Amino acid sequence: MPVADGSIAPAQITADATGVYSISIEERDRIELPVGATKGYLVVGEERQPLPVGSTLKSGLFCWQAGPGFSGGYNLLFERADSTLLRVHVNIRPKVPSR
């Protein structure tokens, strides 16, 4: 579950057998990940593109407020200063209205 401010708690991030970290959120939730990277990309197919609209990577901290209309899977790639790569898959579900 997101923490009170809608961000993702570190315990919610899990890596699969290939080392890809996965996060699942609802649209409009906020992600804050200390990735320790200097560069970041959205990966579409085999192509590196700029990070998604509404996201930032500053001082190794990746933040993304996934706005309305973002849904489905997003593959992100982060490059650290030592050239190691960190792969993160973000799955965004439609927002469920409160009852």
Z-matrix of the N, CA and C atoms (Angstrom, degrees):
N
C 1 1.458
C 2 1.532 1 109.30
N 3 1.325 2 117.02 1 146.12
C 4 1.455 3 119.03 2 173.10
C 5 1.522 4 110.32 3 -63.76
N 6 1.320 5 116.76 4 152.16
C 7 1.451 6 120.41 5 175.03
C 8 1.519 7 108.24 6 -75.66
N 9 1.324 8 117.90 7 177.69
C 10 1.461 9 122.64 8 -171.05
C 11 1.523 10 114.20 9 -52.02
N 12 1.327 11 118.72 10 -37.50
C 13 1.466 12 119.91 11 -178.12
C 14 1.520 13 112.35 12 -85.96
N 15 1.341 14 118.21 13 6.35
C 16 1.455 15 121.58 14 178.71
C 17 1.515 16 113.84 15 90.27
N 18 1.352 17 117.83 16 -5.21
C 19 1.453 18 119.77 17 179.89
C 20 1.526 19 110.00 18 -80.03
N 21 1.304 20 115.78 19 168.33
C 22 1.458 21 121.81 20 -177.76
C 23 1.523 22 109.83 21 -94.50
N 24 1.328 23 115.99 22 128.65
C 25 1.457 24 120.87 23 176.94
C 26 1.524 25 109.08 24 -76.92
N 27 1.350 26 118.99 25 145.23
C 28 1.464 27 121.47 26 -178.50
C 29 1.524 28 114.11 27 -53.96
N 30 1.315 29 118.26 28 -32.23
C 31 1.459 30 120.93 29 -178.43
C 32 1.529 31 111.92 30 -66.74
N 33 1.318 32 118.35 31 -14.27
C 34 1.454 33 121.46 32 -178.13
C 35 1.522 34 112.73 33 -86.92
N 36 1.295 35 117.87 34 -1.91
C 37 1.452 36 122.12 35 -177.18
C 38 1.519 37 108.44 36 -99.71
N 39 1.327 38 116.07 37 123.97
C 40 1.459 39 120.39 38 -178.94
C 41 1.529 40 109.90 39 -126.37
N 42 1.320 41 116.46 40 147.67
C 43 1.465 42 121.51 41 177.32
C 44 1.526 43 108.73 42 -105.30
N 45 1.338 44 116.22 43 142.14
C 46 1.461 45 120.13 44 175.34
C 47 1.529 46 109.34 45 -87.38
N 48 1.318 47 116.52 46 -174.46
C 49 1.467 48 121.50 47 -176.60
C 50 1.526 49 112.73 48 -63.05
N 51 1.326 50 117.95 49 -23.58
C 52 1.466 51 121.15 50 -179.77
C 53 1.525 52 112.41 51 -91.43
N 54 1.341 53 117.16 52 -1.04
C 55 1.452 54 120.97 53 178.71
C 56 1.517 55 114.82 54 89.78
N 57 1.329 56 117.21 55 6.89
C 58 1.459 57 120.67 56 177.19
C 59 1.526 58 108.38 57 -84.19
N 60 1.333 59 115.71 58 126.81
C 61 1.455 60 120.93 59 177.88
C 62 1.518 61 109.40 60 -84.64
N 63 1.324 62 117.10 61 141.51
C 64 1.458 63 121.83 62 -178.40
C 65 1.520 64 110.92 63 -124.19
N 66 1.338 65 113.86 64 139.21
C 67 1.454 66 121.79 65 177.96
C 68 1.517 67 106.89 66 -134.47
N 69 1.310 68 116.97 67 138.89
C 70 1.455 69 121.68 68 176.07
C 71 1.523 70 108.34 69 -123.30
N 72 1.337 71 115.79 70 126.52
C 73 1.461 72 121.17 71 -178.32
C 74 1.526 73 109.54 72 -137.59
N 75 1.326 74 116.16 73 170.58
C 76 1.455 75 121.69 74 170.16
C 77 1.522 76 108.36 75 -95.51
N 78 1.354 77 116.39 76 153.60
C 79 1.458 78 119.08 77 176.61
C 80 1.527 79 109.11 78 -56.07
N 81 1.291 80 116.23 79 147.02
C 82 1.465 81 126.93 80 -177.41
C 83 1.526 82 113.16 81 77.69
N 84 1.349 83 118.65 82 -3.12
C 85 1.465 84 119.95 83 172.88
C 86 1.528 85 108.43 84 -74.75
N 87 1.321 86 115.48 85 161.40
C 88 1.465 87 121.67 86 -178.60
C 89 1.523 88 109.73 87 -113.48
N 90 1.322 89 115.35 88 138.00
C 91 1.458 90 122.32 89 176.28
C 92 1.522 91 108.10 90 -112.46
N 93 1.315 92 116.96 91 134.46
C 94 1.463 93 123.12 92 170.89
C 95 1.518 94 106.84 93 -130.95
N 96 1.334 95 115.78 94 112.77
C 97 1.462 96 120.60 95 -177.88
C 98 1.522 97 110.63 96 -124.75
N 99 1.321 98 117.64 97 122.41
C 100 1.466 99 120.25 98 174.50
C 101 1.527 100 109.42 99 -79.60
N 102 1.330 101 116.69 100 85.94
C 103 1.464 102 121.61 101 -174.67
C 104 1.520 103 112.96 102 -86.77
N 105 1.316 104 117.71 103 -15.90
C 106 1.461 105 120.69 104 179.29
C 107 1.516 106 112.99 105 66.65
N 108 1.320 107 117.09 106 25.54
C 109 1.463 108 121.42 107 -174.81
C 110 1.524 109 111.50 108 -103.23
N 111 1.322 110 114.38 109 157.58
C 112 1.460 111 121.13 110 175.77
C 113 1.524 112 111.71 111 -104.85
N 114 1.348 113 116.17 112 -18.68
C 115 1.458 114 121.87 113 179.27
C 116 1.522 115 108.93 114 -136.87
N 117 1.324 116 115.83 115 149.08
C 118 1.457 117 120.26 116 177.56
C 119 1.513 118 110.99 117 -145.84
N 120 1.335 119 114.97 118 150.70
C 121 1.455 120 120.94 119 -176.37
C 122 1.523 121 110.60 120 -142.87
N 123 1.314 122 115.38 121 152.33
C 124 1.453 123 123.17 122 164.76
C 125 1.520 124 104.89 123 -92.82
N 126 1.320 125 117.84 124 128.61
C 127 1.462 126 121.14 125 -178.09
C 128 1.528 127 108.26 126 -103.70
N 129 1.338 128 115.41 127 121.04
C 130 1.461 129 122.20 128 177.73
C 131 1.523 130 106.89 129 -120.11
N 132 1.321 131 115.95 130 112.82
C 133 1.467 132 119.73 131 -171.77
C 134 1.520 133 107.58 132 66.00
N 135 1.310 134 116.80 133 -119.89
C 136 1.469 135 121.97 134 176.59
C 137 1.528 136 111.05 135 -107.60
N 138 1.318 137 117.22 136 4.82
C 139 1.461 138 121.63 137 -173.64
C 140 1.532 139 112.22 138 -98.62
N 141 1.322 140 115.63 139 134.59
C 142 1.469 141 121.81 140 174.28
C 143 1.522 142 109.07 141 -87.11
N 144 1.331 143 115.21 142 128.31
C 145 1.455 144 121.94 143 178.62
C 146 1.526 145 108.31 144 -125.18
N 147 1.338 146 117.69 145 169.49
C 148 1.467 147 119.31 146 177.34
C 149 1.534 148 111.12 147 -59.66
N 150 1.322 149 115.61 148 153.91
C 151 1.464 150 120.29 149 176.64
C 152 1.527 151 109.67 150 -56.68
N 153 1.352 152 117.86 151 157.23
C 154 1.462 153 120.82 152 -176.48
C 155 1.533 154 113.03 153 -59.39
N 156 1.324 155 114.88 154 152.94
C 157 1.460 156 121.75 155 175.17
C 158 1.526 157 108.72 156 -57.01
N 159 1.319 158 116.44 157 136.37
C 160 1.455 159 121.33 158 179.65
C 161 1.517 160 113.42 159 90.61
N 162 1.329 161 117.31 160 1.33
C 163 1.464 162 119.80 161 -179.83
C 164 1.523 163 110.33 162 -109.58
N 165 1.335 164 114.92 163 158.00
C 166 1.461 165 121.59 164 175.93
C 167 1.525 166 109.05 165 -139.64
N 168 1.315 167 114.79 166 154.53
C 169 1.458 168 122.42 167 172.22
C 170 1.519 169 105.69 168 -133.14
N 171 1.323 170 115.88 169 107.43
C 172 1.462 171 120.80 170 -176.32
C 173 1.522 172 108.91 171 -138.12
N 174 1.314 173 115.75 172 128.78
C 175 1.474 174 121.87 173 179.48
C 176 1.522 175 111.78 174 51.84
N 177 1.332 176 116.23 175 38.72
C 178 1.463 177 120.77 176 176.51
C 179 1.506 178 115.28 177 80.85
N 180 1.335 179 117.97 178 2.31
C 181 1.468 180 122.00 179 -179.46
C 182 1.524 181 109.11 180 -107.79
N 183 1.329 182 116.13 181 120.29
C 184 1.460 183 121.96 182 176.15
C 185 1.515 184 108.51 183 -95.18
N 186 1.328 185 116.17 184 126.59
C 187 1.464 186 122.46 185 177.17
C 188 1.518 187 108.58 186 -126.25
N 189 1.329 188 115.85 187 140.19
C 190 1.458 189 120.24 188 178.02
C 191 1.508 190 109.91 189 -148.45
N 192 1.310 191 115.26 190 121.45
C 193 1.458 192 122.65 191 171.05
C 194 1.525 193 105.27 192 -97.22
N 195 1.313 194 117.20 193 99.89
C 196 1.464 195 121.57 194 -176.37
C 197 1.521 196 109.41 195 -74.86
N 198 1.297 197 115.92 196 102.90
C 199 1.459 198 121.71 197 -174.30
C 200 1.513 199 113.71 198 -73.93
N 201 1.349 200 115.44 199 176.20
C 202 1.464 201 120.36 200 177.22
C 203 1.531 202 110.01 201 -57.39
N 204 1.299 203 115.72 202 142.44
C 205 1.458 204 120.20 203 179.27
C 206 1.513 205 113.61 204 95.97
N 207 1.330 206 117.79 205 -19.08
C 208 1.461 207 119.53 206 175.43
C 209 1.524 208 107.64 207 -82.16
N 210 1.316 209 116.68 208 121.62
C 211 1.462 210 121.02 209 174.91
C 212 1.522 211 108.46 210 -153.18
N 213 1.306 212 115.09 211 158.25
C 214 1.461 213 119.80 212 -179.01
C 215 1.513 214 111.51 213 94.23
N 216 1.330 215 115.20 214 -161.01
C 217 1.456 216 120.91 215 -174.69
C 218 1.513 217 113.41 216 -99.83
N 219 1.333 218 115.31 217 141.28
C 220 1.463 219 123.20 218 178.26
C 221 1.517 220 108.06 219 -131.23
N 222 1.330 221 116.29 220 122.97
C 223 1.459 222 121.72 221 178.42
C 224 1.521 223 108.86 222 -98.56
N 225 1.318 224 115.42 223 121.29
C 226 1.456 225 121.67 224 -178.82
C 227 1.519 226 109.18 225 -113.92
N 228 1.328 227 115.46 226 146.71
C 229 1.455 228 122.11 227 178.81
C 230 1.518 229 108.03 228 -129.70
N 231 1.319 230 116.23 229 127.95
C 232 1.459 231 121.43 230 179.53
C 233 1.520 232 108.99 231 -118.27
N 234 1.326 233 115.22 232 137.18
C 235 1.455 234 121.73 233 -179.43
C 236 1.524 235 109.11 234 -114.12
N 237 1.315 236 114.74 235 124.36
C 238 1.465 237 120.15 236 179.55
C 239 1.518 238 110.21 237 -89.09
N 240 1.334 239 117.19 238 165.78
C 241 1.469 240 122.52 239 -177.53
C 242 1.532 241 112.10 240 -58.69
N 243 1.336 242 117.28 241 -29.83
C 244 1.464 243 120.43 242 179.78
C 245 1.533 244 112.19 243 -87.03
N 246 1.337 245 117.10 244 12.02
C 247 1.473 246 125.88 245 178.56
C 248 1.527 247 114.68 246 74.85
N 249 1.335 248 118.47 247 4.15
C 250 1.461 249 118.67 248 174.18
C 251 1.527 250 108.65 249 -72.32
N 252 1.325 251 114.67 250 151.30
C 253 1.455 252 121.12 251 -177.90
C 254 1.520 253 110.78 252 -112.78
N 255 1.310 254 115.50 253 144.01
C 256 1.461 255 122.73 254 176.43
C 257 1.516 256 106.87 255 -124.67
N 258 1.323 257 116.25 256 123.26
C 259 1.470 258 121.08 257 -179.92
C 260 1.523 259 109.52 258 -106.39
N 261 1.338 260 114.80 259 133.30
C 262 1.460 261 121.30 260 -179.43
C 263 1.524 262 108.40 261 -131.86
N 264 1.322 263 116.38 262 129.04
C 265 1.463 264 121.75 263 174.29
C 266 1.526 265 107.77 264 -106.13
N 267 1.327 266 116.01 265 123.94
C 268 1.461 267 121.44 266 178.58
C 269 1.519 268 107.96 267 -110.20
N 270 1.326 269 116.91 268 122.38
C 271 1.458 270 122.08 269 175.03
C 272 1.527 271 107.48 270 -104.80
N 273 1.329 272 115.98 271 123.10
C 274 1.466 273 120.83 272 -178.25
C 275 1.514 274 109.11 273 -111.54
N 276 1.338 275 114.56 274 120.49
C 277 1.464 276 121.89 275 178.80
C 278 1.526 277 109.36 276 -96.31
N 279 1.327 278 118.20 277 151.74
C 280 1.463 279 119.88 278 174.58
C 281 1.521 280 110.49 279 -59.42
N 282 1.317 281 116.41 280 146.45
C 283 1.468 282 122.44 281 179.16
C 284 1.523 283 109.54 282 -65.78
N 285 1.319 284 116.21 283 132.29
C 286 1.462 285 121.93 284 177.89
C 287 1.529 286 107.84 285 -94.72
N 288 1.329 287 117.37 286 121.74
C 289 1.476 288 119.10 287 -179.36
C 290 1.524 289 111.92 288 -61.36
N 291 1.322 290 116.08 289 144.67
C 292 1.474 291 121.03 290 175.57
C 293 1.517 292 108.71 291 -74.03
N 294 1.291 293 115.23 292 146.94
C 295 1.485 294 119.38 293 178.76
C 296 1.486 295 111.05 294 -102.21
